[in-house]
Amino acid sequence: MDDKDKEWRLATKLVRGGLRRSQHKETSEALYLNSGYVYDSAREAEQSFDGTIDRFVYSRFANPTIAMFEERLRQIEGAEACRGTASGMAAVHAAMMCLVRAGDRVVAARALFGSCSWLLTDLLPRFGVSVEFVDGPDEEGWRRALSQPVRFVFVESPSNPTLELVDIALVAELTHAAGGLLLVDNVFATPLLQRPLQLGADVVIYSATKHIDGQGRCLGGAVLGSNAFVTDHLGPYLRHTGPALSPFNAWVLLKGLETLELRVTRHVENAARIAAFLEGHPKVARVLYPGLPSHPQYQLARKQMAAGGPMVAFEPKGGKEAAFSLQDHLRLIDISNNLGDAKSLITHPWSTTHASRPAEEKQRMGISEALLRLSVGLEDVEDLIEDLDQALAG
């Protein structure tokens, strides 16, 4: 029976999904670092390119190790098809650009990662694509924006870095009525805590660099959707533009998927404890965590997420100076613009991940000069709380 037909439970899929053993019967997935492949005859080469024979022809198009990663993630997500990319932003870029033509209209949530915002505000308009932004929680805003035809809608939920949610089921319904596809960046929720396709989304995007790798080792991305989307749009775009995932990185990401459930469980447990601690601290002005009842979209989080997630955003009292002082006084938690690592990482989005965006735009996204984004790691939570407590005191 083919792996695609196996009704394995999630934990088994994370370890064994998509496994393709060579003739050597290795236990770990084989690592195919080659760029090209050979043919037994000229006729076989011709048939490989005209589609008569389904086989690997060039690792920019497909590769056995990459194919194992794609198939495993496809099974976990419950998608019809998955394609890996060189990075998370390569995945976002390809998912958008493979769909649009000059004259198209696009709608997006306003709260986005800085590079995603750049694609929509700076890049797409160069090619004659109009873009309209909507505040994520604004249901009436979504209804107005999607009362007109749209090519696609792009959202992050939870968003980077303010952990703002979008009602995926509602926006999916409105998007489809407007003739478009809903693209969801699900990186903060991971495939384990939120299932956008089950909520009505058409395309799911990951920076596999984050929790899928989980140890800060390599770059990678993935786009998942229907067979029709991949065959008609994404596949040709990737084939001809070349943002290919490295086979070595795909192998590392396969190893990351094996422990994803164990790690995410610990990430979430630690994040929930830290969010509660910060919320009760006298030197903290505001905490944003979907698992806290104080989150403005707590009920929506309970409806569409399995837990609050591994990320926490908060503002110490005292503005940017206090935010910088807190970071500088940390002894355990590292300052880094990356996230999803086994090690806890903190960053100041205003001056790092969103530094290229205008101040007014950052403020409209809800990013203040005091806001800090904390990627909660796998350390003992008491050590993390003690570190934050002494840094706040400092």
Secondary structure, 3 states (H helix, E strand, C coil): CCHHHCCCCHHHHHHHCCCCCCCCCCCCCCCCCCCECCCCCHHHHHHHHHCCCCCCCECCCCCHHHHHHHHHHHHHHCCCEEEEECCHHHHHHHHHHCCCCCCCEEEEECCCCHHHHHHHHHHHHHHCCEEEEECCCCHHHHHHHCCCCCCEEEEECCCCCCCCCCCHHHHHHHHHHCCCEEEEECCCCHHHHCCCCCCCCCEEEEECCCCCCCCCCCCCEEEEECHHHHHHHHHHHHHHHCCCCCHHHHHHHHHHHHCHHHHHHHHHHHHHHHHHHHHCCCCEEEEECCCCCCCCCHHHHHHHCCCCCCEEEEEECCHHHHHHHHHHHCCCCEECCCCCCCCCEEECHHHCCCCCCCHHHHHHHCCCCCCEEEECCCCCHHHHHHHHHHHHHC
